[in-house]
Amino acid sequence: MKAGEERASGLTNSELLRETKALLAVVEGIGGIPEITSMEGNKLVYEISSLVKEDENVTLDEVFVRINELRERFEFMSFGEMVELVYVFNRLEKCREMVMVGEKQRLLMDLVREMKEKAEKMMFNEGKTMSTHRATKSDKFEFPNIFINSVDLVKFPSARLQC
């Protein structure tokens, strides 16, 4: 297990999702830079763009590690975490056109597509279950009648006397 994978396995689901969203913000920012080929006349700009592209690859590797870890935990995620995960997947799919060209990126997108389908299916089933569930008498909390009917049980003495 690599250091990044080991670190990711120690995070909670919400921490993994938060870090993944932060990494996606970096990827989205990198996706906005112009193509390197249009900068060949300016060596400094070309060098900076090359460094940014390297950062992009490292960032996408980190995203892959976190998405892979979330896949391992997929069955145990809450409904809210599942909704957040689908949001992350939608953002990743938008990034695909901007930055993803290599084999690793294709593997990441395949993983995202597979997990998004599962997540949407689970959310649909969970939503259906939530909307069809009706509260029964055992689901509701009711105060015992002695508290509701007895006004004399609760008297608050006042420090002031009324004249």
Legacy VTK file of the C-alpha trace (Angstrom):
# vtk DataFile Version 3.0
C-alpha trace
ASCII
DATASET POLYDATA
POINTS 163 float
0.000 0.000 0.000
1.395 3.390 -1.009
1.592 6.315 1.414
-1.317 8.147 -0.260
-3.500 5.051 -0.142
-2.601 4.429 3.490
-3.437 8.008 4.414
-6.738 7.901 2.527
-7.759 4.704 4.288
-7.446 6.501 7.634
-9.852 9.298 6.692
-13.579 9.377 7.344
-16.010 9.412 4.421
-16.727 13.117 4.880
-12.993 13.918 4.991
-12.427 11.892 1.814
-15.247 13.721 0.065
-13.977 17.118 1.259
-10.427 16.389 0.055
-11.711 15.072 -3.265
-13.726 18.262 -3.796
-10.656 20.373 -2.967
-8.530 18.395 -5.424
-11.234 18.820 -8.062
-11.079 22.581 -7.577
-7.362 22.370 -8.439
-8.100 20.237 -11.520
-10.795 22.682 -12.644
-8.357 25.574 -12.233
-5.675 23.776 -14.207
-8.174 22.994 -16.944
-8.533 26.707 -17.616
-4.944 27.291 -18.752
-4.196 27.611 -22.479
-2.614 24.814 -24.489
1.151 24.428 -24.173
1.624 24.351 -27.957
0.413 27.944 -28.263
3.207 29.143 -25.930
6.310 27.733 -27.586
7.628 31.213 -28.332
7.855 32.105 -24.642
10.144 29.652 -22.842
9.238 30.791 -19.310
5.496 30.465 -19.885
6.081 27.107 -21.562
8.103 25.879 -18.554
5.457 27.042 -16.081
2.728 25.368 -18.120
4.721 22.128 -18.124
5.010 22.271 -14.335
1.280 22.912 -14.022
0.563 19.884 -16.232
2.756 17.768 -13.946
0.761 19.056 -10.978
-2.382 18.093 -12.828
-1.168 14.505 -13.167
-0.255 14.299 -9.483
-3.611 15.798 -8.505
-5.521 13.341 -10.686
-3.541 10.486 -9.103
-4.635 11.735 -5.675
-8.249 11.963 -6.865
-7.975 8.385 -8.141
-6.698 7.179 -4.741
-9.624 8.835 -2.950
-12.254 7.621 -5.404
-10.820 4.116 -5.114
-11.051 4.320 -1.311
-14.636 5.550 -1.564
-15.388 2.572 -3.804
-14.202 0.263 -1.018
-16.569 1.986 1.423
-19.411 2.408 -1.035
-21.802 -0.088 0.577
-21.515 1.626 3.965
-22.080 5.234 2.909
-25.054 7.241 4.139
-27.655 8.711 1.800
-26.201 12.220 2.258
-22.688 11.009 1.478
-24.033 9.258 -1.611
-25.606 12.521 -2.822
-22.299 14.329 -2.270
-20.458 11.574 -4.120
-22.702 11.916 -7.174
-22.052 15.679 -7.086
-18.299 14.956 -7.092
-18.746 12.548 -10.009
-20.651 15.166 -12.011
-17.827 17.661 -11.462
-15.273 15.051 -12.506
-17.175 14.317 -15.694
-17.127 18.025 -16.575
-13.340 18.024 -16.087
-12.924 15.141 -18.512
-13.066 17.348 -21.592
-10.665 19.900 -20.107
-7.815 17.815 -18.779
-8.145 14.071 -19.109
-6.113 12.488 -21.869
-3.915 9.682 -20.468
-4.567 6.032 -19.669
-4.789 6.670 -15.917
-7.367 9.350 -16.528
-9.414 6.948 -18.656
-9.277 4.396 -15.828
-10.428 7.091 -13.410
-13.357 8.007 -15.651
-14.357 4.346 -16.042
-14.323 3.997 -12.254
-16.346 7.198 -11.876
-18.917 6.083 -14.442
-19.327 2.674 -12.770
-19.652 4.135 -9.272
-21.990 6.916 -10.378
-24.405 4.386 -11.864
-24.361 2.364 -8.631
-24.766 5.477 -6.487
-27.697 6.776 -8.519
-29.358 3.369 -8.355
-28.869 3.207 -4.572
-30.135 6.778 -4.152
-33.199 6.003 -6.255
-33.970 2.902 -4.197
-33.331 4.752 -0.929
-35.505 7.666 -2.046
-38.286 5.278 -2.997
-38.046 3.616 0.406
-38.113 6.967 2.194
-41.145 8.220 0.268
-43.165 5.027 0.756
-42.473 4.687 4.477
-45.340 5.920 6.624
-44.999 6.686 10.268
-46.810 4.164 12.407
-47.907 4.643 15.982
-44.712 2.912 17.136
-42.597 5.410 15.115
-44.139 8.433 16.837
-43.331 9.673 20.302
-46.301 10.620 22.418
-46.270 12.270 25.813
-48.060 10.299 28.500
-51.502 11.722 29.264
-50.633 12.557 32.856
-48.313 15.335 31.689
-50.692 16.768 29.150
-53.833 16.766 31.287
-52.326 17.861 34.559
-51.732 21.618 34.681
-51.153 21.611 38.432
-47.954 19.589 38.141
-45.959 22.544 36.860
-46.136 25.687 38.994
-43.459 28.339 38.844
-43.223 30.484 41.955
-42.553 34.131 41.305
-40.153 36.245 43.330
-42.468 39.248 42.939
-45.772 39.555 44.658
-48.610 40.970 42.652
-50.861 43.466 44.399
LINES 1 164
163 0 1 2 3 4 5 6 7 8 9 10 11 12 13 14 15 16 17 18 19 20 21 22 23 24 25 26 27 28 29 30 31 32 33 34 35 36 37 38 39 40 41 42 43 44 45 46 47 48 49 50 51 52 53 54 55 56 57 58 59 60 61 62 63 64 65 66 67 68 69 70 71 72 73 74 75 76 77 78 79 80 81 82 83 84 85 86 87 88 89 90 91 92 93 94 95 96 97 98 99 100 101 102 103 104 105 106 107 108 109 110 111 112 113 114 115 116 117 118 119 120 121 122 123 124 125 126 127 128 129 130 131 132 133 134 135 136 137 138 139 140 141 142 143 144 145 146 147 148 149 150 151 152 153 154 155 156 157 158 159 160 161 162
